[in-house]
Amino acid sequence: MENLYPIKFKPILKEKIWGGEKLKNSLGKTSKDQNKIGESWEISSYADDISVIINGFLAPNNLNEAIEVYMGDLVGDKIYEQFGNNFPLLIKFIDASDDLSIQVHPDDSYAKEHHQAYGKTEMWYILQADEGAELITGFSKEISKGEYLTALNSANLKEILNIEKVTEGDVFFISPGRIHAIGPNILLAEIQQTSDLTYRIYDWGRLGDDGKPRELHTDKALDVIDFNVYKNYKTNYNWKLNKTSNILKCPYFTTNILEFDTPVDKDYNLIDSFVIYMCIKGSFEIIYNKNDIETIKYGETVLLPAVLKNISLIPKGKTKLLEVYID
């Protein structure tokens, strides 16, 4: 078999009732047939939305087909043993020009029992936010289930929720059970388990494309909501120029950030996992197999196969990327 290389995919664009123009205007995600693009699924193995490879000899095979052939060399031996030909993460860019519904996700055990699926743990990295932009994550005060239902039924739910003003570089971990909603004028990167299980709680009285209110999932949401109040809902992290810094680590993924303006050598011999780069500023080259080169531009996402253990990253000016793998 031919040697593996950094793999790029055709983004899967999702039109949404709350979508906007930033995916097109800022990240270059364009579609002739779609308006109000809300999501760009950068790497996906979910249901029928399987990412298609667009570079190298593997094109135009899809991600699952590549995993079937290369198995642990592509994703890592332990990951292949657990997930088989299905990729365990769903990587997105999201652009909200309007409020998303207030929602919650189940954990693995609830999802397996009720949907025969994985739950949904996710994180957000804010790429850009207009002045005054805000989102919802968690509760602002201790309440009972009864008080929650009263607020929900009287359309006063927002009054008991924690609202965060956001700016570029903010990170939020959305654990299963945490009530949340992205607000208008926010562009973000989302890293999550491969799952699309969402329980919609409140949709601002909006009507769907069919002119009817979108379905709510009040009972299931009530089963899984975490009513605890937390001191801090934003993830704090530190970073240094030209050093890889950890943002977040959970059982489902590890996410690091690297802002660099000089070459950086990477050694992945201690992890048995693929690595994902999301370029969120500038552009860079990946040097692999000693002298092969793949260029990654702003707004692009690339999958580095697990078998590529030693590479170099060459920035074109000041560059920033998110680095994601399973540890």
Secondary structure, DSSP 8 states (H G I E B T S, - for coil): ------EEB--EEEEEEEEESHHHHTT----SS-SSEEEEEEE-EETTEE-BB-SSTTTT-BHHHHHHHHTHHHH-HHHHHHHTTS-SEEEEEEEESS---EEE---HHHHHHHHSS----EEEEEEEE-TT-EEEEEESS---HHHHHHHHHTT-GGGGEEEEE--TT-EEEE-TT--EE--SSEEEEEEEES----EEEE-TT-B-TTSSB----HHHHHHH------S--B------TTSEEEEEE-SS-EEEEEEESS-EEEE-TT--S-EEEEEEESEEEEEETTTEEEEEETT-EEEE-TT--EEEEEESSSEEEEEEE--
